[in-house]
């Protein structure tokens, strides 16, 4: 089985998804970069990642949700606000059938 090459950048990453998911990807990118305008946007582990004095956050799109990875510190700090979403120690899932919590995402990025 042939493995697809990783995307070269976040634009290429977004193009691999249907328009509705691509719109959420663009919302995530815009929100993250607005909260951390000097962050470097790269691809790491085949997903968009943001660096500014170390790793800030990652995110990825899946069939039913956007996975957001603000590391354990981001999850712990915003545990109450994130409790309405599925998640794990360093991640949270934002379902496609609900709007992204852009204000919360911005607060988490600024915290990180």
N, C-alpha and C positions, 0 to 999 in steps of 0.2 A: 504494500500500500504506500502510495506516494504522500509524503508529508508536505503540507503547504508551507511556504516560507513565511516567517513572521512579518507583520506589517512594518514598513519603514518608519512610519510616523502616525500620529493620531488621525490625520485625515484619511490615510489609507485604512487604518483600523475601522473607522466609521463606515467607510464605503462597503464593507463586507456585510452590513446589516440592512434589513428592510427600512423604508423611510420612517416609520413610527419609532423604531428603536434608534435609528440614526438621529432623530430629533432629540431624544433623551440624552444621547451621547454628547451632542452639541451643547445641551443645557448644562451637563456636568462639566464639560471643558470650560465653558464660559464662566460658570460659577466659581470653579477652582481658580482659574487665572485672574478673575476679578478680586477674589479674596487674597491671592498671593501673586500680584502682578509681576514680580521679579523671579518667579519660579521657572525652572527649566522643565519643559514638557518633553518627555522621551518615551520610548517603548522599552519596557522591561517585563520579562516573563510574558511576552506577547500581548501586553495591555498597556494603556496609557499610564504613565507614572510621572510624579512631579517631585522635583528636588529643589530645596532652598535651604542651605546650611544643613544638609542631610535630607533624608526621605520625608516627604510630607504625606502624600496619599497615593493610592493606586485606585483604578476602577476598571471594571470589565462588564461587558454586556453578555447576557445569557438569554435563553429562550423565554423565560418568564420573569426575569428581574435584572436589575443593574446591581452588580456586586461592588460595594464600596469598602475600601481597605484603609482605614485611618490608624491602623496599628492598635495595640492594646490600650495605649494611653488615650487615644481619641475615643475609643469605645467606653472606657472607664469613666472619663470626664463627663460624657453625655449619656450615660447609662439610662437615666430616666426618660429622656426624650427619644432614645432609640429603642426603648422597651416595646414599642408597638410593632417593631419589625423583627423578622427572623434574623439571626446572626450567630456569631461565634466570638471567641476571645478578641480577635482583631478585625472582624468583618461584620458587615450588615448587608441585608438584601432589600432593595427597594423594588417592589413589584411593578410590573409594567402597567397594571390596570389602575394605578393610583399616581397622582402627580408626585414628582420628585420634591422632597422637602428642601428646597434650594436655600432657604434661610439657615436651616440647621447645618446643611453641608458647608455653607460659607463659614459659620461659627466654628465648626470642627477644623476646617482648613486653617483658619486664623489661629486657633489654639495650637495646632501642630506646628 
